[in-house]
Amino acid sequence: MDFQKFVDTFTTSTCIISVEKLPDGGYGKIRIVTGNKLYVDSIEKDGDGPRLLSNKFVPNSDYQVYFTKDLNFEDFCYRSAVLKQPLHSYVHPDRYDYWFNIFSIPLEYEDEKFAYCTYTQEVTHKPNTKKMLTLSYETSSDVLSACLKLKGTDDFDTAIKDVIKELREICDAKYCCIMLMNSMDRSCRLLGESFADRDDFRSNDNWMDDKFYDIAETWENVIGGSNCLIIKNPSDWEYVKERNKIWYESLKISSVESMVLFPLKTNGILLGYIWATNFAVENAIRIKETLELTAFVIASEISNYLLLDRMRILSTMDSLTGVMNRNEMNNRVDEIANGKKLKKSIGIVFTDLNGLKKTNDLHGHLAGDMLLKEAASILKKYFPDDEIYRAGGDEFMVLSLGTSAKELDRKVEELRRQIQQSGTVSFSVGASFDEKCTNILSVMTQADKKMYENKELYYLEHPERKRWA
């Protein structure tokens, strides 16, 4: 067959792919046999297109001459050339800042060693949502279901858990989860997970420890610039073992037999991953299509969720000290005062930082800010499980729910001892306790009164500091 004459009849960038057939039903080398002028120019000419590993087209070269090993590309070519499936895909490989609209047609011509297919591509910088919709009814329905659950929900956490459960069922997988990654503190956290059978899962709830980020950080290298990783046969496992032996061994220990892993990215920023293990490999095509587009949607929704969460935190936190601000304190007090009667005891501690004005006047406001930060750190140390608020310029309030009078007194006394030992931070402290919390405003008033009594005592002992009050 004259491949060059045949491929030249295409009016879009097209090449001919050969796939080596192995006796065991697998495949070997995948080569780019020849291409039409548009395809060859996309490699050799400088233009608005992806940069490849080589800018010289050599007929019948291994595809890895032009870009790194890609299991998804290999599977696509194998299914078209060997299994004789006409295929379409719309993808965004991470190694390129481009979207690829790809078509492949199997060729009847083949010999004992090789099978062939066409490979046509359209490349654009921006995604075309219409091209994303050229999916099967089942896949489109699955993705639409996920979108409807996430869009406009008032309870994102519950909605995302429902989506994960639905995706696990679509994949017929043993396990499915979404994990977020924070590059700032190198931490990972589960946004949600779903089990077919919780008892089948090897690990316990603490499997995602402080070292897990180090493992997850290596996944991008294993994906190798593609848009996902699918492990479903011995050849795929050998690839993972070659690229990341430590991860390979951890997957095997966890009894993972198959896995599909998609990065969650928005604007080029990695937010985390979605993955499913021990899935129905016979449905790999539908599963890949579903997770591919769902990951695109979920990444956008998670980005908005994280932004709103960050804005919420910023609106409730005091940016200088890291404790909650006065506005949040007022909201919390109103919530307790106007809500139903608490079935918990309540303890209130008011503290006022002694000497802040003196520090500001003599050493500047930067030194005063450092004093406030140290004061907040001390309060966090002695009230680690309680709510701490910056009530005013130099005043803090601690709200302790479900405590006992004895426990509150112990914490306050430890704080007082710390004050006496500290060479820089001095507090005036007042505390009040109510077993039934009938009136939080009354408890606050009593604590505030005791704090000012303690401050008067402080100035009686240090009259020289009175003028700085």
N, C-alpha and C positions, 0 to 999 in steps of 0.2 A: 504493500500500500504506500502510495506517495503521500507521506504525512505533511510535507511542506506544501504541496499543492492543495491539500485538503484544508489545512489551517489558514491558508491565505484567503480562503473564501469568507472568513469571518470578518465582520466590520468593527468588532470590538477587540480589545486586548485579549488574545487567546494563545494558549500553548497546548502541546500534546504531552501527556504524562504517561510514563511506563511504570508498571508495578511488577516487581519480580515475584513470581509465585513459588511458594515453598511446598514440598511434599506433604507437610503436616497441615496444610490449609492456611498457613500464615503467609506473611509477605517478607521480602527482603528489601533490596535497594529500591528507592523511588527516584526516578530520573525525569528531568525535563528534556524531552526528546528534541523538540523544535518549537518555534513560535512564529507568529506572524510579525509583520513590521512593528505594529503598535506594541506588541509584547516585548520584542527585542529592544525597542527604543526606551521602554520603561525601565530597562536595566542599564543600557549604555548611554543614554542621553541625560544631561542635567535638565531636570524639569521639576514641576511641582508634584513630586511623588516620593514614596518611601525610599530611603537610602538602604541599599543591600550590601552584603558582605563583599560582593564583587561587582564591578561595573563593566565586566566583559562577558558577553554571552557565548558559551561554548556548548554546542548541541550535544545532547545525551549526557549531560553532567548531572551528578547527584544534586538534589535540591538543596542540600546543606552547603553547597558552594555559595548559595545566595542568601540563605537565612538559617538560623539555628534550628536544631532538631525540634520538631513540633508534633507531638502525638496526635493532636486533633487534625492537623493537615494530613498526616499519614493515614488516619482512619477514614477521612473524607475521600482520599484518592483510592484507598483499598476498596471501599464500599462501591465506588463508582466503577472502577476498572475491573475488579475481580468479581464482585457480587452483582455487577450490571445494574446498578441503581442510578437513575438520573437524580441529581441532587442540586439543592440550592441552599445557600447559607448567607447570612448577613452578620458580619462579625467585626469586632474591634480588638485586634491583637494588641497586647500591652507594649510590645516592642516597637509599635508604630503609632504615630498620632494621626491615624487614618481609619476610616471605615471601609470595609471590603464587601462588595456585593458580588457573590461568587456563584457561578453555575458550572455544572459538570455533566457531560453526556458520555455514557459508556460506549465504547466502540466494539463492534462485533469482531473486528480483526484482532487475533491474538495467536500466540504460538505456545510451545511447551513451556517456555520460561517466563514469558511476559504477557501481561494484559494491559490494555490501553484505555485512556479516556481523554476527553477534552477538558480544559480548565480555563474558564473565561472570568475575567474580573473587571469590575468598575470600582474606582477608588475615589473617595471624597474625604474632605477634612471634617465635615459635620455630618451627624447622623440624619438619616431620612426616616422619620417614623412610619411613613407609608410602606417602606420596604420591610420594616419590622413586622408588619401585619400579614405578610405572605406566609403564614404558618397554617398548620392544620387546624381544623375546628377544635379538636381536643386541646391542643396546646394553647390556642387563643383563649379558650374558655378557662383554662387553668390560670393563665396570667391575669385575665380580667378579674377573676375571683380574688386573687391576691391584691390587685389594685383597689377594688371596691372595699376590701377589709381595711386597708391602710388609709385611704383617702378620707379626710374629714373626721377621723375617729377622735373621740374625746379620751380614749384610753389606749394609747399607743402600745404599751407593754402587753396588754391582753390581746390586742389585734395582731401583733407580731407573733405571739405564741400560737394563735390560731392559724396564721399563715404557715408557720414552720410545721405544725402538725399536718396541715393539708399537703404541703410539699413532700413530707415523709411518706404519706399515703400514696401520693402520685408516683413517687419513686419506688414504692413497695420496699422501703429501706428499713433496716433495723434501727437506725439512728439518724437524726437530722438536727442541725443546730445553726445558729448565727452567732458568731463571735466578733466582738469589737476589739480593736487594738489601739492603744494610746502610746504614741512614740515618745511623748514627753517624759512619762515616768516608766516607760517600757513595761506596760501591764496589759493583760488581756482580761476581758470579762464576757460572760455569756449573756446575750440579750434574750435568748430563749432556746429551748431544746425540746425534742420529742422522741420518745422511745416506743418501739413496737412492743418490747417487753423489758421493763426496767431491770429485771433479774439477769437478763442476758448481757447487760453492759458490764464490762470487766471492772472498771474503775469505780471509785466512790465520788462523792460530791467535791472532793478536794483535789481532783486530778489536774485542774488548771492552777498550778502553783506559780510561785514567783519566777521559776525558770522556764515556764511554758512560752513566754514571749520569744526567748532565744530560738526555740524550735519553729514557732510560727514565722519568725523573721526569715527563715530559710526557704519558705514555700515559694516565694516569687522566683527564686533561682530554679527550683524544680519545674515550675510551670514554664519557665524558659521563654518568656515573651509572648506566649499564647494567651488566650483569654480564659482558659480553664485547664484543669487536669482531670482526666478520666482514667482510672485504673480498673481494668476489667479482665485482663488476661495475663499469662506469664510474661509476655514480652513487655507489657506496661510495667509490671513489677520489677523486671530487670532494669528498666530505664530509671525507676525511682531509686533502686538500690545503687545504681551507678552514680546518680546525682547527689543522693543524700542517704548514706548508709544508716546513720543514727535514726533518722525519721522512719526509714524503711523498717528497721528492727522494732521500733516502738509500735508501728502499725501492726506488724505481725504478732507481737506480744499481746496486742489488744484484740486479736482474732478478726482483724479487718481483712475481708476477702476481696472486696471491691469498694471503690470510692470515687465520688465526683466532688470536685472542689472548685468553687468560683470565688475570685476576689471581689470584694465590694468596693468600687471606686467611684468617685465623683470629682470631676475637674482634675483628674490625674492624682488625686489624693487617696491613698489606701485607708479605708475605714475598718476593714476586717474581712472576714470570710464567711461564706455559707457552704456547708458541706453535708453530704449524706453518705453513709457507709452501708456496705452489704445490701446494695440495691439490686433491682431486677435488671441484670445486664442485657437481657433480650430486648428490653425497651430503652436501650441506651440513647437512641436517636431522639425519641420524644422527650426523655428526661433531660438531655443536654439542651434541646431547644427551649423547654419550659424554664429550666434554671437560668439559662443564658439571658432571657428577656426579663424574668422575674428578678434576677440579681440587679439588672439595670434599673428597674423600678424601685426595688428595696433600697438600693444605695442612695437614691435621691431622697426617699422618705426618711431614711436614717440620718442623712445629712441635715435635713430640716429639723428632725427630732433633737439631734445633738446641739444644733444652734439654739433652738428654743430652750433646751435644758440649760445651756451655758448662760443664756440671757436671764433665765429665771434665777440661777445661782448668783449672777452678778447683781441682780436687783434685790437679793435678800442678804447679801454678804457685805460686811464692812471691808473695803478693799485694802485698808492699811493693816488691820489686825487679823483678818481671816475669820473672825467670829461673825455672827449674824448682826444685822444693823438694827437701828431703832424702829424703822418702819416694820420690819418683820416681827420685832418684839411686840409692837402695838397690835399687829394682826393676830399674833398668837394669844395675847392677853384677851383680846376681844372674842376670839374663838372659844376660849375657856369660859370667859365671863358670860357669854350669851348662849353657850351651848348647854347640852344636858349636863346634869350633875355628874362630876367625875367620880368614878369608883376607885380613885387612887388618892393617896395622900400627896401633899404638895409642899415643897420647900423652896423658899425664895432667899437668895443671897444678893445683897447689894454691896458693891465695893466702889470706893472712890480713890483714885490714885493721888497720893500725897506728893506735893512738890513738882507737879507738872509745869505750873506757871513759872516757878523759879528756874527750872531747867530750860524752858523756852526763852526766858529773858536773858539768862546768863550764857547759854550755850547754843541758842538757836533752835528753830523748830525741827530741824533734822534730828537733833539729839532728843527732842521731845517725842518725835515719832518713834524713835528707837525704844524709848521708855514705855510707850504704849504697846508696842509689839511684845516687849519682854513681859509686860503685865498680862497680856492676853495668853502668852505661852504658859505662864505660871497657872493661870486659871484653867487652861486646858489640861495641865498636868494633874491638878487636884480634883477636877470635876470632869473626867474624861468621857463619861456616859451621859452627861447632862447638857441642857441647852444653854449656850452662853451668848449673850447679846451685849453689844456696845450701846448703852442707853443714852450716852451723851458724850461730850468732849473727853472727860477723864473718868466717866462713870460706866460701870459694867453691871449687868444683872445676870444671875445664874438661876435657871428654872429647873428644879429637880422633881420629877414626877415618880410616884411609887416608892419613894424613899421612906426611911424611918427617922424619927427625931434623933435617935442615937447615931445613925449613919451621917446625918446632916451635921450634927455637932462634931463628929470625928473629922469630917472633911474641913470644916471651918477652923478647927483647932490646928490641923496640919497646915492650913494656909497661913494662920497667924504665926506659927513657928517658922515657916519659910520667910515671912516678912521680916521677922526679927533677925534671921540669919543673913538675909540678902543685904548686900551693900549698896544696892541701887534702887530697888523697887520697894515702895511702902504703900500699903493699902489702909484705908479705914473700912471696916467690915461690919455689916449688920445682917442678921439672919432671922427668919421667922418660919414657923412650921404649922401646918394644919392637917390633921389626920383625915378629914373628910372633904377638905377644900370646898367649903360652903360659899366662900367669897374670896376670889383671888386678889381683888383690889385691896381688901382688908389685909391680906397676908403681905402684899407688896408695901402697903403703908407702914406696917409694923417693922418690916425689914429696913425700909428707908429711914425710919425714925431711929432705929438702933445704930444704923451706920453713921448718922450725924452725931449721935451721942458719942460714938467711938472716935469721930473726928475731933470733937471738942476736947475729949480726953487727950488725944494726940497733941493738940496745940497747948494744953496745959503742961504737958511734959516737955514740949519744945516751943516755948513762947517766942523764941527768936525767929521762928519760921512763920509766925502768924501773918506777917506783912505780905507774904507771898501767896496767901490763900486767895 
